[in-house]
Amino acid sequence: MKLMTLNTHSLVEPGYENKLKLFAEVVLRERPDVIALQEVNQSMGEPAVERERLLALGFVECRDCARRVEKAAIEAGAEAGESGEDVEYGAGGRCAEVPVRADNHAYRLAGLLAEGGAPYFWTWVPAKVGYGRYDEGTALFSRLPIAEAEWMYLTGSWDYKNWKTRKALGITVDFDGTRCRFFSLHMGWWKDEDEPFAGQWERLSGYLRSVPGDVCFLMGDFNSPAGLQGEGWQLVSGSGWRDTYGLAAAKDDGVTVGGVIDGWRDDARNADGTAPDAEGAENAEGAGNTEGAGVAEAAPENGMRIDYIWVNREIPVLRSQVICNGINGPVVSDHYGVMIECEPDKCPGRGGL
C-alpha cells in the first residue's frame, strides 16, 4: 500500500494553476492508494458543482456520524454549543451546508486525475473560513471504494468563522481483506492558548477509542516538530501510535518544511526576522486565517519534520520519503509531502491500540 499526505496551501499558493497540474502529474506517476490533503480551499463566491457531476468524479458524501462524535465529545469533556452557535453534526452540519464549488482544489484535482486515467474516490469537508474568503477544509482520495466517510471536530470551537476551528476527516477502505481507516488531520499548535494541540488530541483519541479494531492511519500536518520532547510529537508517540518514518526500512531526512511558513512566521526567534504578513494582521482582527498569529514556535533554519503518517500498530513500512520538495518532484506548496509504502495486511493484529 502506498500512502501520501500533503498540506497543499491550494488556492493561496503563488502560481497555483501550474502547481495544481504539477501535483496531479506526481499523483499520476506515483499512483498512491490513499492521499490525505490539508488546507483544501474553495472560493466562497464560486458556483456550486452539480451533485451528478461530483458523483461521476467519485465524490463520496460525508455520512452522519452524530452518535459516535457526540460520545467522543462527551468523553473528551467538550459540550455542544461551546462556540455560542447551534451547530449540527455530520450530514446535517457544515458538511452538508457548504457545497463543493467550481474552484474547489480537491474537485479540480479529481478531474485532472480522471482525465489522466487514474480516477479516485474522494471526499472533502470544510471546517472554517480561511483567509477571509475561502471555505477551508481537508480531503481524502482513495483508489479503492470508500466504505464510509466521516468527520469530527478537533477543536472546542465549532464556529465556522473562527479560523482556529478544525475538523478531522476519515474514510474506511477494505484493503486485501484488511479494514483500514485513514484520517486527514491539520492540528493546532502546542502553545495555542485558545485551542491547544493537547485538547485536540484528546478529542481525537476519545473518538478513535469508540471504534477500535481497525488498522488506522493518521495523516497530515501536525504542526509539531519531530522528536521535540514535552510537546505534540511526544504526546502522540506516547499514546501508542507509531511514526511510520521511524518504522521505515529506508528513509530520507524527512524534512517537510524547508523555511518559514504561515503559522511559524511571527515568532521573534525566526532566523530571518520575518514580520507578520498581511494575512497575519487580518487574523489579529479575527477576519482571516494565516494559521497562527503569535502562537507558534520558531521554524529552524534547517527545516522541520511536522507532517506525518502515524499508524496504530506495528506494520512493515518498506520506505518513507519526502515528495514535492524539489528533489523528489516539484515544489507545489509551502509544505513538502510525505509518501510511504507499507504492508498493513502483514501484521493485522499486532500491537493495536
C-alpha positions as CSV (number, residue, x, y, z in Angstrom):
1,M,0.0,0.0,0.0
2,K,1.3,3.4,-0.9
3,L,0.1,6.4,1.1
4,M,0.7,10.1,0.6
5,T,0.0,13.3,2.6
6,L,0.4,17.0,1.7
7,N,-0.6,20.3,3.1
8,T,-1.5,21.8,-0.2
9,H,-1.8,25.5,0.6
10,S,-4.0,25.2,-2.5
11,L,-5.6,28.5,-3.8
12,V,-3.4,30.6,-1.5
13,E,-0.2,29.2,-3.1
14,P,1.5,31.5,-5.6
15,G,1.4,30.1,-9.1
16,Y,-1.5,27.9,-8.1
17,E,-2.7,26.8,-11.5
18,N,0.7,25.5,-12.6
19,K,1.3,23.8,-9.2
20,L,-2.1,22.1,-9.3
21,K,-1.1,20.5,-12.6
22,L,2.4,19.6,-11.4
23,F,0.9,17.9,-8.3
24,A,-1.6,15.9,-10.5
25,E,1.4,14.7,-12.5
26,V,3.1,13.5,-9.4
27,V,0.0,11.6,-8.3
28,L,-0.4,10.1,-11.8
29,R,3.2,8.9,-11.7
30,E,3.2,7.5,-8.2
31,R,-0.5,6.2,-8.0
32,P,-0.8,6.2,-4.2
33,D,-3.6,4.1,-2.8
34,V,-4.7,6.9,-0.4
35,I,-3.9,10.6,-0.4
36,A,-4.6,12.9,2.6
37,L,-4.7,16.7,1.8
38,Q,-4.9,19.7,4.1
39,E,-5.7,23.3,3.5
40,V,-8.0,22.3,0.7
41,N,-9.8,25.5,-0.2
42,Q,-12.5,26.9,-2.5
43,S,-13.6,30.5,-3.1
44,M,-16.8,31.2,-1.2
45,G,-18.3,33.1,-4.2
46,E,-17.9,30.4,-6.8
47,P,-20.9,28.4,-8.1
48,A,-21.7,25.1,-6.6
49,V,-20.9,21.9,-8.6
50,E,-23.9,19.8,-9.5
51,R,-24.3,16.6,-7.5
52,E,-24.4,14.4,-10.6
53,R,-21.0,15.8,-11.7
54,L,-19.5,15.2,-8.3
55,L,-20.7,11.6,-8.1
56,A,-19.4,11.0,-11.6
57,L,-16.0,12.1,-10.4
58,G,-16.1,9.7,-7.5
59,F,-17.2,12.1,-4.7
60,V,-18.4,10.4,-1.5
61,E,-20.6,12.4,0.8
62,C,-19.8,12.5,4.5
63,R,-22.4,10.5,6.4
64,D,-24.0,11.3,9.7
65,C,-21.7,10.1,12.4
66,A,-23.5,12.1,15.2
67,R,-23.7,9.4,17.8
68,R,-20.0,8.5,17.7
69,V,-18.9,12.1,17.5
70,E,-21.2,13.1,20.4
71,K,-20.0,10.2,22.5
72,A,-16.4,11.1,21.9
73,A,-17.0,14.8,22.6
74,I,-18.6,14.0,25.9
75,E,-15.8,11.7,26.9
76,A,-13.3,14.4,26.0
77,G,-15.2,17.0,28.1
78,A,-16.5,19.1,25.1
79,E,-20.0,20.3,25.1
80,A,-22.2,21.2,22.2
81,G,-22.6,24.9,21.7
82,E,-19.2,25.9,23.1
83,S,-18.9,28.3,20.1
84,G,-22.2,30.0,21.1
85,E,-23.9,28.7,17.9
86,D,-26.4,26.0,17.3
87,V,-24.2,23.6,15.2
88,E,-25.3,20.2,13.9
89,Y,-23.3,17.1,13.2
90,G,-22.4,15.0,10.2
91,A,-24.6,15.2,7.1
92,G,-26.8,17.8,8.8
93,G,-23.9,20.0,9.8
94,R,-21.4,22.1,7.9
95,C,-20.5,19.1,5.6
96,A,-24.0,19.5,4.1
97,E,-24.4,23.2,4.3
98,V,-21.3,24.2,2.3
99,P,-21.4,22.8,-1.2
100,V,-18.4,21.8,-3.3
101,R,-17.7,24.8,-5.5
102,A,-16.2,25.1,-9.0
103,D,-12.7,26.0,-7.9
104,N,-12.5,23.5,-5.0
105,H,-9.0,22.2,-5.0
106,A,-10.0,18.6,-4.4
107,Y,-12.6,18.7,-7.1
108,R,-10.2,20.1,-9.7
109,L,-7.6,17.6,-8.7
110,A,-10.1,14.7,-9.1
111,G,-10.9,16.0,-12.6
112,L,-7.3,16.1,-13.6
113,L,-6.6,12.6,-12.2
114,A,-9.7,11.2,-14.0
115,E,-8.5,12.8,-17.3
116,G,-5.1,11.3,-16.7
117,G,-6.5,7.8,-16.5
118,A,-6.4,7.4,-12.7
119,P,-9.9,8.1,-11.3
120,Y,-10.1,8.2,-7.5
121,F,-12.9,8.1,-5.0
122,W,-12.7,11.2,-2.8
123,T,-14.3,13.3,-0.1
124,W,-13.9,16.8,1.4
125,V,-15.1,18.6,4.4
126,P,-14.9,22.3,5.2
127,A,-14.0,23.4,8.7
128,K,-13.8,27.2,8.6
129,V,-13.5,30.4,6.7
130,G,-9.9,30.7,5.6
131,Y,-8.1,33.9,4.8
132,G,-11.4,35.7,5.0
133,R,-12.5,34.4,1.6
134,Y,-12.2,30.7,1.3
135,D,-14.1,27.6,2.6
136,E,-11.1,25.7,4.0
137,G,-11.0,22.1,4.9
138,T,-9.4,18.7,4.3
139,A,-9.7,16.0,1.7
140,L,-9.0,12.3,1.3
141,F,-8.6,10.3,-2.0
142,S,-8.7,6.6,-2.4
143,R,-8.1,4.3,-5.4
144,L,-10.3,1.7,-3.7
145,P,-14.0,2.3,-3.0
146,I,-14.7,4.3,0.2
147,A,-17.0,2.3,2.5
148,E,-17.6,5.2,4.8
149,A,-16.7,8.9,5.1
150,E,-16.8,10.6,8.5
151,W,-15.7,13.7,10.3
152,M,-15.5,15.2,13.8
153,Y,-14.5,18.4,15.4
154,L,-11.0,18.5,16.8
155,T,-11.5,21.9,18.4
156,G,-13.7,23.1,21.2
157,S,-14.8,25.8,18.8
158,W,-17.4,24.8,16.2
159,D,-17.7,28.4,14.9
160,Y,-17.2,28.4,11.1
161,K,-16.0,31.9,11.2
162,N,-13.3,31.2,13.8
163,W,-10.0,30.5,11.9
164,K,-8.9,28.1,14.7
165,T,-11.8,25.7,14.2
166,R,-10.5,22.3,12.9
167,K,-12.1,19.0,11.8
168,A,-10.7,15.5,11.3
169,L,-11.9,13.8,8.1
170,G,-11.8,10.0,7.9
171,I,-12.6,7.2,5.5
172,T,-12.8,3.4,5.7
173,V,-11.4,1.2,3.0
174,D,-11.1,-2.5,2.6
175,F,-7.5,-3.4,1.5
176,D,-7.0,-7.0,0.6
177,G,-9.4,-8.1,3.3
178,T,-8.0,-5.8,5.9
179,R,-10.3,-3.0,7.1
180,C,-8.2,0.2,7.1
181,R,-9.2,3.7,8.3
182,F,-7.5,6.9,7.3
183,F,-7.8,10.4,8.7
184,S,-6.6,13.6,7.2
185,L,-5.6,16.0,10.0
186,H,-4.4,19.6,10.3
187,M,-3.6,20.0,14.0
188,G,-3.1,23.2,16.0
189,W,0.0,24.4,17.9
190,W,1.1,23.1,21.3
191,K,1.1,26.5,23.0
192,D,-2.1,27.9,21.5
193,E,-3.9,29.5,24.4
194,D,-7.4,29.0,22.8
195,E,-7.2,25.6,21.0
196,P,-4.0,23.8,22.1
197,F,-2.8,20.7,20.5
198,A,-3.3,18.6,23.6
199,G,-7.0,19.3,23.7
200,Q,-7.4,18.4,20.0
201,W,-5.5,15.2,20.5
202,E,-7.7,14.3,23.5
203,R,-10.9,14.7,21.4
204,L,-9.5,12.7,18.5
205,S,-8.3,9.9,20.8
206,G,-11.7,9.7,22.5
207,Y,-13.4,9.3,19.2
208,L,-10.9,6.7,17.9
209,R,-11.4,4.7,21.1
210,S,-15.1,4.4,20.3
211,V,-14.5,2.4,17.1
212,P,-11.4,0.2,17.9
213,G,-10.2,-2.8,16.0
214,D,-9.2,-1.4,12.6
215,V,-5.8,-0.6,11.2
216,C,-5.8,3.2,11.4
217,F,-3.6,5.8,9.9
218,L,-3.4,9.5,10.9
219,M,-2.0,11.5,8.1
220,G,-1.3,15.2,7.8
221,D,0.2,18.4,9.2
222,F,0.6,18.1,12.9
223,N,2.3,21.5,13.4
224,S,4.7,19.7,15.9
225,P,8.4,19.1,15.2
226,A,9.6,15.5,15.3
227,G,11.4,14.4,18.4
228,L,10.6,17.5,20.4
229,Q,10.1,16.3,24.0
230,G,7.1,17.5,26.0
231,E,5.0,18.6,23.1
232,G,2.9,17.1,20.3
233,W,5.2,14.5,18.8
234,Q,5.9,13.0,22.2
235,L,2.2,13.1,23.1
236,V,1.2,11.1,20.0
237,S,4.0,8.6,20.2
238,G,3.5,8.2,24.0
239,S,-0.2,7.4,23.2
240,G,0.9,4.2,21.4
241,W,0.9,5.5,17.9
242,R,3.8,4.5,15.6
243,D,5.6,7.2,13.5
244,T,5.9,5.4,10.1
245,Y,9.1,7.4,9.5
246,G,10.7,5.5,12.4
247,L,9.3,2.2,11.2
248,A,10.6,2.6,7.7
249,A,13.4,0.3,6.5
250,A,14.5,3.1,4.0
251,K,14.1,6.8,4.5
252,D,15.5,10.2,3.7
253,D,16.0,13.2,6.1
254,G,12.2,13.6,6.5
255,V,12.1,17.4,6.4
256,T,8.7,18.6,5.3
257,V,9.1,22.3,5.8
258,G,12.2,23.9,4.5
259,G,11.7,27.5,5.7
260,V,9.4,29.9,7.5
261,I,5.8,29.4,6.6
262,D,2.3,30.6,7.7
263,G,1.9,29.7,11.3
264,W,5.6,29.7,12.1
265,R,6.2,33.2,10.8
266,D,5.6,35.5,13.7
267,D,7.9,34.3,16.4
268,A,10.8,36.7,17.1
269,R,13.2,33.8,17.1
270,N,12.8,33.1,13.4
271,A,16.3,33.4,11.8
272,D,15.2,35.7,9.0
273,G,13.2,38.0,11.3
274,T,10.2,37.9,9.0
275,A,7.4,40.2,10.3
276,P,3.8,39.2,10.3
277,D,2.4,39.4,6.8
278,A,-0.9,41.0,5.7
279,E,-2.8,37.9,6.5
280,G,-1.3,37.9,10.0
281,A,-2.7,41.4,10.5
282,E,-6.1,40.2,9.2
283,N,-6.1,37.3,11.6
284,A,-5.3,39.5,14.5
285,E,-8.7,41.1,13.9
286,G,-10.4,37.7,13.7
287,A,-11.2,38.0,10.0
288,G,-8.7,35.7,8.2
289,N,-6.6,32.6,8.6
290,T,-2.8,32.7,8.5
291,E,-2.5,29.7,10.7
292,G,-1.4,31.1,13.9
293,A,-0.5,34.7,14.6
294,G,1.6,34.8,17.8
295,V,1.0,31.2,18.9
296,A,3.5,29.1,17.1
297,E,7.2,28.2,17.7
298,A,10.1,29.4,15.6
299,A,11.0,27.4,12.5
300,P,14.6,26.2,12.5
301,E,16.8,27.3,9.5
302,N,17.5,23.7,8.5
303,G,13.8,22.8,8.3
304,M,11.3,20.7,10.3
305,R,9.5,17.4,10.1
306,I,6.0,18.3,11.0
307,D,4.0,16.3,8.5
308,Y,3.4,12.7,9.4
309,I,1.8,9.3,8.8
310,W,1.1,7.6,12.1
311,V,-0.3,4.1,12.4
312,N,-1.9,2.4,15.4
313,R,0.1,-0.8,15.2
314,E,3.5,-2.0,14.2
315,I,3.3,-2.9,10.5
316,P,6.1,-3.3,7.9
317,V,7.0,0.0,6.3
318,L,9.2,-0.5,3.3
319,R,10.2,3.1,2.8
320,S,9.3,6.7,3.8
321,Q,10.2,9.6,1.5
322,V,9.6,13.3,1.2
323,I,8.0,14.3,-2.1
324,C,7.4,17.6,-3.9
325,N,10.5,19.1,-2.3
326,G,12.4,20.0,-5.5
327,I,14.4,16.7,-5.3
328,N,11.7,14.1,-5.5
329,G,9.1,16.0,-7.5
330,P,8.5,19.8,-7.9
331,V,7.7,22.1,-5.0
332,V,3.9,22.7,-5.1
333,S,3.2,24.1,-1.7
334,D,4.9,25.7,1.4
335,H,5.0,22.2,2.8
336,Y,6.6,19.1,1.2
337,G,4.7,15.9,1.1
338,V,5.3,12.5,2.7
339,M,4.9,9.2,0.9
340,I,5.3,5.7,2.4
341,E,5.0,2.2,1.2
342,C,3.7,-0.3,3.8
343,E,2.1,-3.7,4.2
344,P,-0.8,-3.3,6.6
345,D,-2.1,-6.8,5.8
346,K,1.1,-8.5,7.1
347,C,0.5,-7.7,10.8
348,P,-3.2,-7.0,11.1
349,G,-3.4,-8.0,14.8
350,R,-0.1,-7.0,16.2
351,G,0.2,-4.2,18.8
352,G,-3.1,-2.5,18.1
353,L,-4.3,0.3,20.4
